[in-house]
């Protein structure tokens, strides 16, 4: 579980860095497209990590409710 958090934090940080570069307007079109592609990759990684965390929370909550 800790591994997911590390991956999420790293992916989010990379995504934030990409956004800053794109917003600066200093990139060529080709660089912007490459950064955009990388941004999509990191967005998907973050989305997957969040879905996994949500599933874990739901599972733990349901298990707790069954024990009560």
N, C-alpha and C positions, 0 to 999 in steps of 0.2 A: 504494500500500500504506500509506503514512503517513496518508493520508486516512481509511482504515478505523480506524486506531488512534485518531485524534482523535475520530472519531464514537463509537467504543466508549467511550473515556474520558469523553466528554461525556454520553453516554447513561447510563453507569453512575453518574456523579455526580448526574445528575438523578434517577435511580431511588433512590439513597441518600437524597436530599433528600426525596423523596416519602414514603419509608418512615418517616423521622423525623417528618414532619408527621402521618402517619396514626397512628403510635405515641403521639404526644403526647396524643391524645384531645381536642384543642381544635377539631376540625373539625366542622362541621355534617354531617348525612347527605348533603346535596347536594354539599358540598365534598369529602367522602370519596369519593363515587362518581366525581366528576370526577378526583380525584387517582388513584383506582384505574384509571380508563380511561387516564390518562396513563402510569401505571406499566406497564400492559400494553404500550403502544406502545414504551416504552423497553426493556422486557424483550425484545420481539421484535427491536428494533434490535440489542441486545447479542447475542442468539442468532444473528442473521444475520452479524454481524461475526465471531463466534467460529467459525461454520461456514465462512466464507470463509477465515479464517486457517488452520483445520484443513486445508481443501482445498489451500491454498497449500503448507503444510508437507508434506503427503502427496505433492504433485506434485514438490516439490524433492527430497524423499527418494528417490522413485522414479527421478527423473532422475539423481541421484547414484549410485544402485545400478546403473543401466544403464551408466554410464560406467566403473564399476569392473570 
